[in-house]
Amino acid sequence: MIRLHKFLCCLKLEIGGYLIGWINLFASLLAFHYTLVELGDKFFQLIFSLTGVIFYGVVSFSLLNGVKKRLHILVQPYKIFCILTFIVIFITTTAVVVKVSLYGWKIIEVYHILEVVLGTIINIYTLIVVDSLHKKFRDEKFHRGGFIRTI
């Protein structure tokens, strides 16, 4: 996989990890509140949704903690989460393509297509950043070169 040295071409990779972690932790808190408000009466949907939101928050917190402590093992759960998210987005993209091929462009709104494309791009970049962080911290721990600079 591609290995980055900078986040958004100008920031340290660790800052990118912090931004991704904090944004996702905040998003999980918003989703938690939204789930409580929207699904207050539907018990099983509420439990299922809250479990997912809590998992999302824990994985984001693990990323933040991993960047802070520079431990690759704490970054790995978020990396796995990104891979699972990519698989879901791939399945969604396939469903959109099949739907368009069967029913034509009139059945799907433009914003659905843009949402899938933008989500895919953001998820791939996030996966590359988190994978680069994971490899960087792993290389630092085991002194494997790569990101280690010798003076």
Order of alpha helices (4+ residues) and beta strands (2+ residues): beta-beta-alpha-alpha-alpha-alpha
